[in-house]
Amino acid sequence: MIEHQKQRNAVTVKLAGELDHNTALRIREDLDQLISDPHVKRLIFDMNELSFMDSSGIGMIIGRYKVMARRGGTVAVRANNSHVERIIELSGLYQIVEKLA
């Protein structure tokens, strides 16, 4: 499940359920439409309600990071779920995106 909120130049995306190979494509397509506005300079992933994420989720985040970086934007991730947090930590994703509490 994906919910989003846009405020000025930032989009916050709340993900819930599972982020795996089966759901990553649909979420990527939804996100690409949300951030197609060149005025969007900040993308925030709220992953507190994700129950599972695999490498497809990491790939989806990296792809959106590249889009945002090309326009001088930033990406941040909030993930208080221990499983999701561990996947993000092990992938090294926090070296390119901001970690939010």
VOPABA-574955 format. One record per atom (N, C-alpha, C): residue number from 0; x, y, z. Coordinates in nm, 4 decimals, m for minus. Atoms other than C-alpha are relative to their C-alpha. Layout:
N
   guba          x          y          z
    NUM          X          Y          Z
...
END
This chain:
101
   guba          x          y          z
      0     0.0845    m0.1182     0.0000
      0     0.0000     0.0000     0.0000
      0     0.0885     0.1239     0.0000
      1    m0.0752    m0.1236     0.0068
      1     0.1213     0.3485    m0.0783
      1    m0.0944     0.1179     0.0207
      2     0.0698    m0.1267    m0.0211
      2    m0.0022     0.6829     0.0498
      2     0.1036     0.1088    m0.0182
      3    m0.0960    m0.1085     0.0161
      3     0.1541     1.0166    m0.0280
      3    m0.0614     0.1328     0.0424
      4     0.0393    m0.1356    m0.0385
      4     0.1451     1.3751     0.0825
      4     0.1015     0.0950    m0.0618
      5    m0.0893    m0.0978     0.0625
      5     0.2874     1.6705    m0.1074
      5    m0.0146     0.1331     0.0719
      6    m0.0023    m0.1315    m0.0636
      6     0.3892     1.9900     0.0681
      6     0.1098     0.0810    m0.0648
      7    m0.0934    m0.0861     0.0744
      7     0.5545     2.2651    m0.1353
      7     0.0879    m0.0836    m0.0915
      8    m0.0929     0.0698     0.0895
      8     0.8637     2.1027    m0.2875
      8     0.0393    m0.1381     0.0525
      9    m0.0329     0.1304    m0.0587
      9     0.8559     1.7778    m0.0856
      9    m0.1183    m0.0963    m0.0137
     10     0.1003     0.1058     0.0040
     10     0.6711     1.4499    m0.1285
     10     0.0384    m0.1036     0.1056
     11    m0.0191     0.1062    m0.0978
     11     0.6327     1.2080     0.1625
     11    m0.0833    m0.1190    m0.0446
     12     0.0653     0.1223     0.0443
     12     0.5500     0.8519     0.0653
     12    m0.0015    m0.0985     0.1158
     13     0.0151     0.0958    m0.1093
     13     0.4140     0.6156     0.3290
     13    m0.0280    m0.1369    m0.0609
     14     0.0130     0.1355     0.0521
     14     0.4629     0.2490     0.2439
     14    m0.0408    m0.0940     0.1127
     15     0.0450     0.0975    m0.0990
     15     0.2864    m0.0342     0.4245
     15    m0.0102    m0.1362    m0.0668
     16     0.0088     0.1353     0.0539
     16     0.2775    m0.4101     0.3847
     16     0.1365    m0.0496    m0.0431
     17    m0.1247     0.0573     0.0500
     17     0.5451    m0.5758     0.1714
     17     0.0510     0.0781    m0.1204
     18    m0.0665    m0.0627     0.1139
     18     0.7931    m0.4168    m0.0665
     18     0.0964    m0.1034    m0.0559
     19    m0.0794     0.1071     0.0599
     19     0.9189    m0.6983    m0.2831
     19    m0.0097     0.0096    m0.1519
     20    m0.0005     0.0004     0.1455
     20     0.9591    m0.7902    m0.6487
     20    m0.1399     0.0222    m0.0569
     21     0.1376    m0.0098     0.0500
     21     0.5813    m0.8149    m0.6924
     21    m0.0593     0.1393     0.0147
     22     0.0596    m0.1320    m0.0244
     22     0.5024    m0.4695    m0.5519
     22     0.0905     0.1152    m0.0425
     23    m0.0945    m0.1085     0.0280
     23     0.8160    m0.2686    m0.6359
     23    m0.0281     0.0692    m0.1329
     24     0.0256    m0.0603     0.1309
     24     0.7253    m0.2129    m1.0021
     24    m0.1159     0.0979     0.0059
     25     0.1166    m0.0886    m0.0102
     25     0.3832    m0.0677    m0.9243
     25     0.0328     0.1243     0.0826
     26    m0.0366    m0.1126    m0.0853
     26     0.5231     0.1494    m0.6466
     26     0.0944     0.0945    m0.0749
     27    m0.0929    m0.0822     0.0783
     27     0.8053     0.2696    m0.8734
     27    m0.0766     0.0854    m0.1000
     28     0.0795    m0.0749     0.0975
     28     0.5535     0.3710    m1.1403
     28    m0.0788     0.1117     0.0674
     29     0.0742    m0.1019    m0.0748
     29     0.3399     0.5558    m0.8836
     29     0.0934     0.1132     0.0429
     30    m0.0952    m0.1010    m0.0462
     30     0.6454     0.7342    m0.7426
     30     0.0515     0.0858    m0.1140
     31    m0.0498    m0.0771     0.1137
     31     0.7743     0.8346    m1.0836
     31    m0.0994     0.1073    m0.0421
     32     0.1003    m0.1018     0.0302
     32     0.4455     1.0148    m1.1473
     32    m0.0011     0.1085     0.1068
     33     0.0020    m0.0980    m0.1094
     33     0.4543     1.1812    m0.8047
     33     0.1171     0.0969    m0.0078
     34    m0.1183    m0.0864     0.0010
     34     0.8060     1.3147    m0.8538
     34     0.0319     0.0538    m0.1398
     35    m0.0243    m0.0517     0.1351
     35     0.7689     1.4045    m1.2231
     35     0.0022     0.1524    m0.0023
     36    m0.0029    m0.1463    m0.0128
     36     0.7125     1.7657    m1.1152
     36     0.1420     0.0437     0.0336
     37    m0.1385    m0.0401    m0.0244
     37     1.0577     1.9287    m1.1447
     37     0.0189     0.0887     0.1232
     38    m0.0099    m0.0815    m0.1205
     38     0.9763     2.1483    m0.8448
     38     0.0176    m0.0853     0.1254
     39    m0.0181     0.0897    m0.1143
     39     0.9839     1.8443    m0.6148
     39     0.1498    m0.0212     0.0201
     40    m0.1436     0.0073    m0.0297
     40     1.3269     1.8582    m0.4501
     40     0.0320    m0.0934     0.1166
     41    m0.0232     0.0874    m0.1159
     41     1.2786     1.6251    m0.1529
     41    m0.1019    m0.1131    m0.0037
     42     0.0842     0.1181    m0.0045
     42     1.1427     1.2721    m0.1408
     42     0.0284    m0.0716     0.1311
     43    m0.0133     0.0645    m0.1300
     43     1.0793     1.1141     0.1986
     43    m0.0782    m0.1309    m0.0023
     44     0.0632     0.1307    m0.0116
     44     1.0079     0.7436     0.2365
     44    m0.0274    m0.0276     0.1467
     45     0.0382     0.0409    m0.1347
     45     0.8155     0.6563     0.5531
     45    m0.0290    m0.1497    m0.0074
     46     0.0105     0.1449     0.0089
     46     0.8676     0.2819     0.5905
     46    m0.0321    m0.0644     0.1337
     47     0.0303     0.0515    m0.1336
     47     0.7536     0.2438     0.9496
     47    m0.1027    m0.1122    m0.0008
     48     0.1048     0.1017     0.0026
     48     0.4592     0.0258     0.8462
     48     0.0279    m0.1126    m0.0992
     49    m0.0360     0.1124     0.0860
     49     0.6458    m0.2041     0.6079
     49     0.0235    m0.1226     0.0871
     50    m0.0238     0.1236    m0.0735
     50     0.6402    m0.5634     0.7259
     50     0.1141    m0.0801    m0.0618
     51    m0.1055     0.0734     0.0690
     51     0.8929    m0.6874     0.4688
     51     0.0538     0.0846    m0.1146
     52    m0.0616    m0.0634     0.1156
     52     1.1391    m0.5485     0.2157
     52     0.1174    m0.0860    m0.0438
     53    m0.1156     0.0717     0.0522
     53     1.3880    m0.7227    m0.0115
     53     0.0804     0.0933    m0.0896
     54    m0.0893    m0.0820     0.0818
     54     1.6500    m0.6026    m0.2596
     54    m0.0745     0.0779    m0.1076
     55     0.0797    m0.0757     0.0971
     55     1.3773    m0.4920    m0.5025
     55    m0.0350     0.1378     0.0561
     56     0.0289    m0.1281    m0.0650
     56     1.2888    m0.2205    m0.2517
     56     0.1211     0.0906     0.0005
     57    m0.1234    m0.0789     0.0036
     57     1.6511    m0.1085    m0.2308
     57     0.0200     0.0565    m0.1399
     58    m0.0143    m0.0457     0.1385
     58     1.6658    m0.0902    m0.6104
     58    m0.0968     0.1114    m0.0334
     59     0.0996    m0.1030     0.0241
     59     1.3455     0.1138    m0.6208
     59     0.0414     0.1320     0.0643
     60    m0.0438    m0.1223    m0.0681
     60     1.4834     0.3629    m0.3666
     60     0.1189     0.0610    m0.0733
     61    m0.1175    m0.0507     0.0711
     61     1.8162     0.3936    m0.5506
     61    m0.0409     0.0661    m0.1319
     62     0.0477    m0.0597     0.1247
     62     1.6340     0.4593    m0.8770
     62    m0.0622     0.1365     0.0213
     63     0.0617    m0.1300    m0.0290
     63     1.4305     0.7406    m0.7221
     63     0.1055     0.0987     0.0489
     64    m0.1099    m0.0854    m0.0432
     64     1.7475     0.8745    m0.5578
     64     0.0699     0.0609    m0.1215
     65    m0.0674    m0.0495     0.1210
     65     1.9089     0.9044    m0.9028
     65    m0.0809     0.1097    m0.0677
     66     0.0869    m0.1022     0.0582
     66     1.6100     1.0979    m1.0348
     66     0.0109     0.1294     0.0793
     67    m0.0049    m0.1194    m0.0845
     67     1.6166     1.3353    m0.7389
     67     0.1380     0.0663    m0.0061
     68    m0.1359    m0.0547     0.0020
     68     1.9963     1.3777    m0.7470
     68     0.0252     0.0785    m0.1289
     69    m0.0192    m0.0708     0.1278
     69     1.9872     1.4799    m1.1162
     69    m0.0586     0.1403     0.0036
     70     0.0595    m0.1334    m0.0072
     70     1.7664     1.7742    m1.0252
     70     0.0440     0.0765     0.1246
     71    m0.0510    m0.0674    m0.1185
     71     1.9624     1.8644    m0.7129
     71    m0.0832    m0.0242     0.1236
     72     0.0869     0.0308    m0.1134
     72     1.7116     1.7056    m0.4781
     72     0.0621    m0.1010     0.0944
     73    m0.0469     0.0937    m0.1025
     73     1.7452     1.4775    m0.1778
     73    m0.1062    m0.1057     0.0274
     74     0.0881     0.1093    m0.0406
     74     1.5967     1.1531    m0.0499
     74     0.0298    m0.0322     0.1464
     75    m0.0154     0.0383    m0.1405
     75     1.5366     1.0568     0.3119
     75    m0.0879    m0.1221     0.0262
     76     0.0730     0.1213    m0.0354
     76     1.4161     0.7329     0.4730
     76    m0.0237    m0.0034     0.1505
     77     0.0364     0.0230    m0.1401
     77     1.2326     0.6747     0.7994
     77    m0.0433    m0.1464     0.0084
     78     0.0321     0.1426    m0.0102
     78     1.2327     0.3065     0.8939
     78     0.0292    m0.0478     0.1417
     79    m0.0163     0.0445    m0.1384
     79     1.1743     0.2064     1.2544
     79    m0.0252    m0.1489     0.0170
     80     0.0181     0.1447    m0.0025
     80     1.0988    m0.1565     1.1663
     80     0.1383    m0.0647    m0.0031
     81    m0.1353     0.0554    m0.0105
     81     1.4016    m0.3649     1.2660
     81     0.0418    m0.0780    m0.1240
     82    m0.0342     0.0749     0.1215
     82     1.3861    m0.5912     0.9579
     82     0.0369     0.0954    m0.1135
     83    m0.0230    m0.0955     0.1087
     83     1.3617    m0.3011     0.7123
     83     0.1254     0.0822     0.0293
     84    m0.1172    m0.0774    m0.0398
     84     1.6199    m0.0977     0.9033
     84     0.1281    m0.0793    m0.0263
     85    m0.1183     0.0848     0.0212
     85     1.8639    m0.3891     0.8877
     85     0.0336    m0.0143    m0.1492
     86    m0.0215     0.0098     0.1454
     86     1.8190    m0.4327     0.5105
     86     0.0628     0.1292    m0.0526
     87    m0.0522    m0.1294     0.0454
     87     1.8821    m0.0622     0.4572
     87     0.1433     0.0190     0.0476
     88    m0.1360    m0.0125    m0.0543
     88     2.1860    m0.0617     0.6847
     88     0.0988    m0.0873    m0.0769
     89    m0.0901     0.0939     0.0673
     89     2.3398    m0.3709     0.5208
     89     0.0250     0.0364    m0.1461
     90    m0.0150    m0.0375     0.1411
     90     2.2822    m0.2339     0.1705
     90     0.0924     0.1207    m0.0184
     91    m0.0802    m0.1220     0.0112
     91     2.4772     0.0841     0.2479
     91    m0.0799     0.1185    m0.0511
     92     0.0857    m0.1057     0.0532
     92     2.1812     0.2938     0.1391
     92     0.0133     0.1314     0.0762
     93    m0.0125    m0.1223    m0.0794
     93     2.2332     0.5381     0.4246
     93     0.1249     0.0807    m0.0348
     94    m0.1136    m0.0785     0.0466
     94     2.5555     0.6462     0.2562
     94    m0.0439     0.1026    m0.1049
     95     0.0459    m0.0952     0.1024
     95     2.3491     0.8212    m0.0123
     95    m0.1319     0.0673     0.0346
     96     0.1249    m0.0627    m0.0407
     96     2.0146     0.8949     0.1552
     96     0.0058     0.0327     0.1486
     97     0.0038    m0.0427    m0.1409
     97     1.9363     1.0676     0.4826
     97    m0.0840    m0.0957     0.0830
     98     0.0744     0.0838    m0.0935
     98     1.8249     0.8573     0.7777
     98    m0.0778     0.0906     0.0945
     99     0.0854    m0.0782    m0.0891
     99     1.5319     1.0071     0.9657
     99    m0.0399    m0.0848     0.1203
    100     0.0434     0.0707    m0.1220
    100     1.4317     0.9171     1.3206
    100    m0.1485    m0.0190     0.0020
END
